[in-house]
Amino acid sequence: MLKVQKIHLLIWFWGMILPFASVQAGVVDSLEREIAVSNPDTHRVGLQCKLAWELKTQNPEKALSSLHEAEILSQKLAFNPGLARVLLYRGVIFTNQRKWEEAEKSLQQSREKYTALKDQAGIGKCWNKTGILFFTQAKYPEAINCFEKALEYFSQPRPIAMTYNNLALAWKALGKFDQFLQAQLNALAKFEEMEDWESVSAVYGNLGGFYKERHDTEKSLQYFEKAIELNPRIQKPELRISNLVNMGLTQDAAGQPERALESYRLALAMSRENGLRQLEAISLNNLAHILNTQDRIPESISRYEEALALFQELKDPKGEAATLNNLARCHLQEGNPTKGLEYFHLALEVALRTANLAGIETAYQNLSTAYEENGNPAEALLYQKKYIQIHDSLLDEQKLRDLVELETRYELDKKAKMLAQQLEENQKSQRLSRGLIIAVGILILFLLAGLIYLWEQKRTIHRLNTRKSSLERDHFDLAVALAEVTGRLKQLNEIEAERLEKSSDDTVREFKPQTLETPGLPPFFETLSKREIEVFLCLANGLPNKTIADELFISVDTVRSHTKSIYSKLGISNRSMAVKMAHDFGLAS
């Protein structure tokens, strides 16, 4: 059964190359004129480098010549930033020319120059371009290592986002889809931070294409819808059209032909409006495919013929061959085998003209099937034999490619495991080093704490000894003072006793215990204590409590206490009765 084929347009952001030849030519002419009138200084070095960058794809030899002039001028001016830039651009051009050794050497020299200049962004660019060099050689683990190093040096969001894009492609090539998605989402976050909606839309397209390859049409549609939602913010029409075409492909795969038809029509209208012939041809081809699936054969043939004319005008043999095959199938479905076989033969001619073995194989198979369905077994057998011959040849080549790919993947996995093991060992060594540093730090802290504690203890002991010495001196001074006071009091007692002896009569003269032994004292004195007798005699002489306390060296409260006791023992109630009792017994002076 012959089936109509779609033309796919899954454009990856980092590798998207669209025709801007006329714009580049204008830029090149402007730079050449500016170089011609500029002075041989550092500004001219920059212009020569810009010219080389514009020519790196279209005319690499002229670009290298411009870089050579910039290198000579930079050396003459001792302009190291210019030399570093020349080496970087030369490495990129050598990468495009697949001169791997020269490219790696040039990029390494540029990195050394930028390192000497302490230019972090320049170092990051060198690592990024070296990663692209390894990626182009299918050395994916080395490319991943370079991209990750580049991220360590970049600080601006745009180079970080572009490097994450490159890193995502490297992870995808290794089949590490989780890492691919993470890197792609990191790039998306940076582009959103910069509000670079064209780049955001391109990343959404990348993610939609990834999920389409994984046959997850639901997620694929979600991301393509997000990309199309940003179309009003996107300036480049090519990206808007690509989003619509990819959305149509996904809708068709999801069994939504009407929605796919609408997406292709919008893409076609936008392509014609902006004069983008390649995208117009692709949109026409895919639109015709949807019409064919809806059995709208005449409309489908008309669209295919328009697409064929455009592919021939653009000199795109692959697009031309695919469209011829689709036209042939449509005519066969319409019941016109002559026209169908004619288009199949035209497709074979295009494949033979361009030496496209896969196209030749497809053409032989299509012709064999078509002749068999139209009752011509001889021709069908002829083309079937040709198909088998080229198929076996391609199969052998495919087997060889598969074997080489298998060996390459094995070597890459081996290198990836070695790198992972080395990284793990480095991390383990770093953890041990950090642990040792932490342990030494803690030990030093403990030693410092111990020294501080001992120093504080020494200070405390010193303060206590000083305080002890001070207290001892104070105690000694106090003891001396007390001794002096005691001696003085003793002298005062003796003086007072002598005074009382001289000033009192025989009864009052003595304030001693001998008073109790003096003949003629009243008998009630026997009930009083020595101190109470002394207080009674003072009362009898009319002395107030304060004076009695001073005379006897006791407190006023003690005098009151003795007075109450005397009243109780003598059966009196006040001082007047005590004075009268003393007069009655001849004890008052």
Buried (B, 14 or more C-beta within 10 A) or exposed (E): EBEBBBBEBBBBBBEBEBEEEEEBEEBBEEBEEBBEEBEEEBEBBBBBBBBBBBBBEEBBEBBBBBBBBBBBBBEEBEBBBBBBBBBBBBBBBBBBBEBBEBBBBBBBBBBBBBBEBEBBEBBBBBBBBBBBBBBBBBBBBBBBBBBBBBBEBBEEBBBBBBBBBBBBBBBBBBEBEEBBBBBBEBBBBBBBEBEBBBBBBBBBBBBBBBBBEEEBBEBBBBBBBBBBEBBEEBEBBBBBBBBBBBBBBBBBBBEBBEBBBBBBBBBBBBBBEBEBBBBBBBBBBBBBBBBBBEEBBEBBBBBBBBBBBBBBEBEBBBBBBBBBBBBBBBBBBBEBBEBBBBBBBBBBEBBEEBEBBEBBBBBBBBBBBBBBBBEBEEBBEBBBEBBBEBBEEBEEEEEEEEEEEEEEBEEBBEBBEEBEEEEEEEEEEEEEEEEEEEEEEEEEEEEEEEEEEEEEEEEEEEEEEEEEEEEEEEEEEEEEEEEEEEEEEEEEEEEBEEEBEEEBEEBBBBBBEEBEEEEEBEEEBEEBBEBBBBBBBBBBBEBEBEEBBBBBEBEEEBBBBBBEBBBEBBEBEEBEEBBBBBEEBEBBB
